[in-house]
């Protein structure tokens, strides 16, 4: 049940990012390891990376990558979200 709820939340978030009206503003900061670690297989990873590039071209989406050379950073200790409301 918990996994199903997480999937539903992610699917809803994707719908909101692509919504024609009042699209969700998304700003994602990814650790470089998330882009380099193969999960599934290379084909799946390629599709995921292409999707990130496609999203980053939207005017209301920002995708940033924190490179390895940045060293330790408090933000890499886990997932977090900052929400803003009008």
N, C-alpha and C positions, 0 to 999 in steps of 0.2 A: 504494500500500500504506500509506503514511504517513497519507494522508487517511482511508482506511478505518479505520485503528486509532484515530485521533482521534475519528471518529464513534462507534465502538464504546465508547470510554471515556466520551464524553458521554451516550450512551444508557444505559449502565450507571449512571452517576451519577444520571440522572433516575429510573431504577428505584429506586435506593436512597433518594432523597428521598421517594418515594411509597410505600415499603415499609411494610406495616401493622405489622410488628414490627421493632424496631431501625432505625428510619428514620435516615438520615444527617442529622446536624445541619449546616445550611448557613447561613453568614453571608457575604453578598455585599456588597461595596462597589463601586458603579458610579460612574464619572465621568459627570457630567451630559451630556457630549457623546455618550456611548453611547446615551442615550435620545432625543437630538434629531437625530442624524445619520440620515437616511433610507437604509436599506440594503434593496435590493429595491424596494419601493413602500410607499405609505402603508398599504395594507391589511395587508401583512405586518408592518409596524411596529406597527400597532394590535393585531394578534394577539399579538405578542411582549410588548407592554406589558401587555395584559390577563393574559397568562400570569404575568408577574412579580407583578402585583397578587394573583392567585390564590395563587401560591406564598407570598407574604409573609403571607398569612392563616394559614398553617400554624404551629402552635405551635413547631416546631423549625427554622423558617426565619426569618432576619432579612435584609432587603434595605435597604441604605442608599444614598443618593445623595450624592456629593461635589459640591456646587454650584460653578459657575464662580467665584463670588466668593471661594472659598477660595484662588484663585491657584495657583501652582506647588506641587506636593507630590511627595515622592519616590515615592509609590505610583502615580503616573500614568505612570511610565516603562515600564510593560509589565505583563504578567500575572504574578501570583505566587500561591502557595497556602501556607497555614499548616495543617498537619495535626496533629491531636492524637489520641493513642491512650491507652486506659486502662492 
